[in-house]
Amino acid sequence: MSNYTHETVPTQFVEANGIRYAYRRFGKPGTIPLLFLQYFNSNMDGWDRDVTNSLAQDHEVILFDNAGVGASGGNTPHMIAETAKDCVAFCRALGLKQIHVVGFWLGSMIAQQLALEHPQLVGRLILLGTGPRGGEGMTFTELSPEEQADPVAFLLAAFFSPSEASQAAGREYMKRIESRKTDRDLPVSRDSAVAQVAALREWGTIPATGRYATLTSITHPTLIVHGNKDIVVTPINAFILEEHLANAQLIMYPDASHAAYSQYAENFLENARLFLSG
């Protein structure tokens, strides 16, 4: 396991509740695994290899496609809570007793649900570019499954700010997510993207009672990472998370949009290592 990298680790499969999950597992054995939960319309190849390879030096890293996504079987649920159940089934199939979760956007919503419903399974949370259930401006009305028609244009516009420096970082990010040349993941289907849009919109709906009440029940150590120019999940949501979570710290990066963790990868990794070491 320790000899593999993001680019070379083979794709494996495990079955749970009749669903065949695709995953990749590499890094330092004998550590609490870092389970990476990806963003909307993304598969295992969408992660920044500089981040996964760096964290794999000190931790075991697990990338996987949840139900219906990429090379995994089954159907993608239309609600975050149901997606979290599939994630738990995957973890149990691998015999994982505890995980740290690194979630990005949609993945961070699933991470919050996991911590709320399965507190013993989750150790620490790293939440990238996300917000709480019923957060500010999280209706995602302009989001559509067709974003995958031109993923490069979408990612450069949504994940990075218009500045020259941020766009340059975005172009480097695009090169890195194409660095794996063989055994690449399958693209996300339109049916899966439709379900994910529905799940995002359901998460963004303001609850009838106790808008942020459930956050107080999440006591796990949490690192929140956001860009101050995020146009996908407005920055106020990161402050709401930090305010209501009992054990959270927030890093807000300047001149950065949705993929702030990648634009400032060196600084993010330094803080992530400190956070994960306790």
HELIX and SHEET records of a PDB file:
HELIX    1   1 MET A   44  GLY A   46  5                                   3    
HELIX    2   2 ARG A   49  LEU A   55  1                                   7    
HELIX    3   3 ILE A   80  ALA A   93  1                                  14    
HELIX    4   4 LEU A  106  GLU A  117  1                                  12    
HELIX    5   5 PRO A  145  ALA A  149  5                                   5    
HELIX    6   6 PRO A  151  PHE A  159  1                                   9    
HELIX    7   7 GLU A  164  ILE A  177  1                                  14    
HELIX    8   8 ARG A  190  GLY A  204  1                                  15    
HELIX    9   9 ALA A  213  SER A  217  5                                   5    
HELIX   10  10 ILE A  236  HIS A  244  1                                   9    
HELIX   11  11 ALA A  260  GLN A  263  1                                   4    
HELIX   12  12 ALA A  265  LEU A  276  1                                  12    
SHEET    1   A 8 GLN A  12  ALA A  16  0                                        
SHEET    2   A 8 ILE A  19  GLY A  27 -1                                        
SHEET    3   A 8 GLU A  60  PHE A  64 -1                                        
SHEET    4   A 8 LEU A  34  LEU A  37  1                                        
SHEET    5   A 8 ILE A  99  PHE A 104  1                                        
SHEET    6   A 8 VAL A 122  LEU A 128  1                                        
SHEET    7   A 8 THR A 222  GLY A 227  1                                        
SHEET    8   A 8 ALA A 248  TYR A 253  1                                        
END                                                                             
